[in-house]
Amino acid sequence: MPKAVAVVTGANKGIGFAIVRALCKDFDGDVYLTARDEGRGQQAVQDLEKENLHPKFHQLDITSKESIGKLKEFLEKNYGGLDVLVNNAAIAYNVDSTVPFTEQAEVSLACNFFGTLDVCDALFPLLRPHSRVVHVSSRGGTMTLEKMGKELVSKFRSSTLTRTELIALMNQFVSDVKAGNHEAKGWCNTAYGTSKLGVIALTAVQVRAMAGDSREDILINCCCPGLVATDMNPKNPKTPDQGAETPVYLAMLPVNAGKPQGEFLGEKKVIHG
Ligand SMILES: NC(=O)c1ccc[n+]([C@@H]2O[C@H](COP(=O)([O-])OP(=O)(O)OC[C@H]3O[C@@H](n4cnc5c(N)ncnc54)[C@H](OP(=O)(O)O)[C@@H]3O)[C@@H](O)[C@H]2O)c1
């Protein structure tokens, strides 16, 4: 049997780092701490080595198709597949950022939504039966939906939303921001929230696309880690280890668990809405 393997994106610090720490203890296989910056990633691996944990490292910038392709090739060659994928990497601009909102919209969606999508497109063919995929999104995504115009809400909530339609919606947000009319068109004034809403919607789209897949028992879910003290917001109440609990629970769902599937969870419970 090939050795089992788990990959965590954006894992050199914060919640991703804590997810790797927990998987090193719980997951029976190799755990890859990935980071866009090799130095920061290797340092993080060394920090976990001091705790007597032994993650492996691979470079991964989720906004670079070349970088994603190299990881794919590496996994194919060395493991012949993939068992756990945790899409944790994301960026968030500070609320007081002076970066123009047009740029924030483009860059946030390019990383948080399209980067996550590109990682999935490359790595999903490698998923073995019983694989677990976890997207780390945010309640910021559902809060964003609650403030949107009716027409957009019904599109995002549609149980028949397709991949093409979702991609078009994400691109539409960026172009409406550039045209200066995004709020008039029903969008909420948050690039981060919109990108995270896109990831929540993507989860259901991906599960529908997997429906006819011959590989059994692949579970794809999305979650919010809660309000966690990281560089994104150091004043938050939870520790990164606490923030890692729900993503790790989803990554470690037992064989043939059946559910949750295609859901958005917080505190290990499905969030309805
Ligand atoms: N903290 C919270 O309260 C909270 C709440 C809800 C959801 N979340 C979500 O939890 C996840 C982790 O966030 P965090 O709080 O741990 O934030 P963080 O400490 O800022 O960590 C984000 C990680 O993502 C990496 N990253 C950013 N862009 C990347 C790219 N293009 N390719 C690969 N890695 C990239 C960062 O790498 P660098 O070090 O190189 O920048 C870093 O390792 C995110 O998805 C976030 O949206 C966090």
The ligand as an ORCA input file, in Angstrom:
! r2SCAN-3c Opt
* xyz 0 1
  N      -7.816     34.211     12.276
  C      -9.131     34.191     12.242
  O      -9.817     34.654     13.184
  C      -9.859     33.569     11.076
  C     -11.277     33.625     11.079
  C     -11.953     33.033     10.030
  C     -11.259     32.414      9.016
  N      -9.886     32.393      9.022
  C      -9.206     31.695      7.929
  O      -8.234     30.816      8.465
  C      -7.187     30.621      7.509
  C      -5.834     30.847      8.159
  O      -5.760     32.198      8.578
  P      -4.837     32.690      9.772
  O      -5.698     33.437     10.703
  O      -4.001     31.584     10.253
  O      -3.972     33.788      8.992
  P      -2.391     34.010      8.866
  O      -1.727     33.803     10.173
  O      -2.270     35.315      8.172
  O      -1.934     32.825      7.899
  C      -2.269     32.806      6.539
  C      -1.362     31.817      5.862
  O      -1.698     31.783      4.466
  C      -0.491     31.956      3.750
  N      -0.695     32.476      2.398
  C      -1.170     33.683      2.009
  N      -1.162     33.770      0.679
  C      -0.670     32.592      0.208
  C      -0.416     32.073     -1.080
  N      -0.620     32.800     -2.185
  N       0.063     30.809     -1.191
  C       0.295     30.058     -0.101
  N       0.120     30.514      1.148
  C      -0.373     31.771      1.295
  C       0.382     32.860      4.608
  O       1.735     32.807      4.190
  P       2.764     34.041      4.424
  O       3.287     33.895      5.836
  O       3.795     33.805      3.383
  O       1.998     35.307      4.242
  C       0.128     32.213      5.952
  O       0.902     31.057      6.094
  C      -7.478     31.588      6.363
  O      -8.138     30.891      5.333
  C      -8.409     32.600      7.009
  O      -9.214     33.242      6.066
  C      -9.168     32.977     10.033
*
